Amino acid sequence: MFAVLVRTLVHTLLRYVIRSHPIHPIRSPSQPSTCPHSCHPTSQPLMNPLNAFPSRRSAYLSGFLICAALMAYAFYLQYVQLLEPCPMCWFQRVAVVALGLVFLVGALLNPGRPGAKVMAWLALLTGGAGAVLAARHLYIQSLPADALPSCGMGITYMLESLPFLDVLARALKGSVECNKIDVILGLPIPAWTLIFFIVAVIAAFLLVNHRAQKALFR
């Protein structure tokens, strides 16, 4: 299911990029054009859903607020619903925060098209890492509990006593704590974070071709 979802979202992004950047054959200046008028596309490009935002700044600000809301909900689950996050959950939180900071910088700078490309690649770096972590978490949850270490060290203890790369390696290896499945609206929490990261990265790339309109946030 999730492989189909990822493949569909990636194909949508590729189709948009291809339609937005058509490739024309190269001919010498002296060579007369024999290409019919239809070779030069005049049809409307694939609609960019993010054009609904009045400016890139408002879109980036919305992305930042969504990341902030996700973190607030994560702390609500931890301190009110008493759902203790496993090490994989903590690293996904870090990815959400990093992606939120990328969107915040975009909202503050309100970049043009070149700057939006930089923001998109930064979003791919942070959101892509988060998507990999979420996918790995889903895989760990699919394993039988006896296939995982019975008890893992807490994330705080590991950060205090181990090098960061060792902490990351242990988190990716998983433990019984990461095998526990908490379902929200029919899907495990890592599934929702995976969907969010994929959609956020695609949105960042769609913002590269955003048609600037009168901004509400100046």
C-alpha positions in Angstrom: 0.0 0.0 0.0 2.6 2.5 1.0 4.9 1.5 -1.9 2.0 2.3 -4.3 1.4 5.6 -2.5 5.1 6.7 -2.7 5.3 5.6 -6.4 2.2 7.6 -7.3 3.4 10.7 -5.6 6.8 10.5 -7.2 5.3 10.0 -10.6 3.1 13.0 -10.1 6.1 15.1 -9.3 8.0 13.9 -12.3 5.1 14.5 -14.6 4.9 18.1 -13.3 8.6 18.8 -13.8 8.5 17.4 -17.3 5.5 19.4 -18.3 6.9 22.5 -16.7 10.3 22.1 -18.5 9.7 20.8 -22.0 12.7 19.8 -24.0 12.9 21.2 -27.6 15.3 20.0 -30.3 18.3 22.2 -31.0 18.7 23.6 -34.5 21.2 26.0 -36.0 20.2 29.6 -36.5 20.5 29.2 -40.3 18.3 26.1 -40.4 14.7 27.0 -41.2 12.1 25.7 -38.8 10.2 22.8 -40.3 8.5 22.0 -37.0 4.8 22.5 -37.1 3.2 25.0 -34.8 2.1 22.1 -32.5 5.8 21.4 -31.7 5.8 24.5 -29.6 3.4 23.8 -26.8 0.9 26.6 -26.2 -1.4 24.6 -24.0 -1.7 25.5 -20.3 1.0 23.8 -18.1 -0.1 21.2 -15.6 -2.0 23.2 -12.9 0.1 23.8 -9.8 -2.2 23.3 -6.7 0.1 25.6 -4.7 -0.9 28.6 -6.8 -3.9 28.8 -4.5 -1.4 30.4 -2.1 -1.1 34.2 -2.8 2.7 34.0 -2.4 5.6 31.6 -1.7 5.9 33.2 1.7 2.4 32.3 2.7 3.0 28.7 1.5 6.2 28.4 3.4 4.6 29.8 6.5 1.8 27.3 6.2 4.3 24.5 6.0 6.1 25.8 9.1 2.8 26.0 11.0 1.9 22.5 10.0 5.3 21.2 11.3 4.7 23.2 14.6 1.3 21.6 14.9 2.7 18.1 14.4 5.3 18.7 17.1 2.6 20.1 19.4 0.5 17.0 18.8 3.5 14.7 19.4 4.0 16.3 22.8 0.3 16.0 23.5 0.5 12.2 22.8 3.6 12.0 25.0 2.6 14.0 28.0 -1.2 13.8 28.0 -1.9 10.4 26.4 1.3 9.0 27.9 2.5 7.4 24.7 6.3 7.2 25.3 8.2 7.8 22.0 10.7 5.3 21.0 14.2 6.2 19.6 12.8 6.1 16.0 10.0 8.5 17.0 12.6 10.9 18.4 14.6 11.0 15.2 11.4 11.5 13.1 10.7 14.5 15.4 14.1 15.9 14.6 13.3 15.6 10.9 10.0 17.4 11.4 11.8 20.2 13.2 14.5 20.5 10.6 11.9 20.6 7.8 10.0 23.2 9.8 13.1 25.3 10.0 13.5 25.1 6.2 10.0 26.3 5.8 10.5 29.1 8.3 13.6 30.3 6.5 11.5 30.3 3.3 8.8 32.3 4.9 11.3 34.9 6.2 13.2 35.3 3.0 10.2 34.9 0.5 12.7 33.7 -2.1 12.3 34.0 -5.9 12.6 31.0 -8.2 16.3 30.4 -7.6 15.9 30.6 -3.9 12.9 28.3 -4.0 15.0 25.7 -5.7 17.5 25.8 -2.8 14.6 25.5 -0.4 13.3 22.5 -2.3 16.6 20.7 -2.1 16.9 21.5 1.6 13.3 20.1 2.0 14.3 17.0 0.1 17.3 16.5 2.4 15.4 16.9 5.6 12.0 15.5 4.5 13.7 12.7 2.6 15.6 11.7 5.8 12.3 11.8 7.7 10.6 9.6 5.1 13.4 7.0 5.3 13.1 6.9 9.1 9.3 6.6 8.9 9.5 3.8 6.3 12.1 2.0 8.4 9.8 2.4 11.4 6.9 0.9 9.5 9.2 -2.1 8.5 10.2 -2.6 12.2 6.5 -2.6 13.2 5.9 -5.3 10.6 8.4 -7.6 12.2 7.5 -10.1 15.0 8.5 -8.9 18.4 10.9 -11.8 19.0 12.9 -10.7 15.9 14.0 -7.5 17.7 16.1 -6.8 20.8 13.9 -7.3 23.9 15.0 -4.0 25.5 16.7 -1.0 24.1 18.4 1.9 26.0 16.5 5.1 26.4 17.3 7.9 23.9 18.5 10.2 26.6 20.9 7.6 28.0 22.2 6.7 24.6 22.9 10.4 23.7 24.8 10.8 26.9 26.9 7.7 26.7 27.3 6.9 23.0 28.6 8.7 19.9 25.8 10.1 17.8 26.3 7.7 14.9 26.1 4.8 17.3 22.9 6.1 18.6 21.5 6.4 15.1 22.6 2.9 14.2 20.9 1.5 17.4 17.7 3.4 16.6 17.6 2.2 13.0 18.1 -1.4 14.3 15.0 -1.0 16.3 13.7 -2.6 19.5 10.5 -3.9 21.0 9.6 -0.3 21.9 9.6 0.6 18.2 7.5 -2.4 17.4 4.5 -1.1 19.3 1.8 0.1 16.9 -0.4 3.1 17.8 -3.1 3.7 15.3 -4.6 7.1 14.5 -7.5 7.3 12.0 -6.8 3.8 10.7 -3.0 4.2 10.1 0.0 3.8 12.4 1.7 7.0 13.4 4.8 6.4 11.2 2.5 6.0 8.2 1.1 9.5 8.7 4.6 10.9 9.1 5.7 9.2 6.0 2.8 10.7 4.0 3.5 14.1 5.5 7.2 14.0 4.5 6.5 12.9 1.0 3.7 15.6 0.5 5.9 18.3 2.0 8.8 17.6 -0.3 6.6 17.5 -3.3 5.1 20.8 -2.2 8.5 22.4 -1.8 9.4 21.5 -5.4 6.0 22.7 -6.7 6.7 26.1 -5.1 9.7 26.5 -7.5 7.1 27.2 -10.3 4.7 29.1 -8.1 3.1 31.9 -10.0 3.6 34.9 -7.7 0.5 36.8 -6.9 -0.3 39.6 -4.5 1.0 38.4 -1.2 -1.0 38.6 2.0 2.2 38.4 4.1 4.6 41.3 3.5 
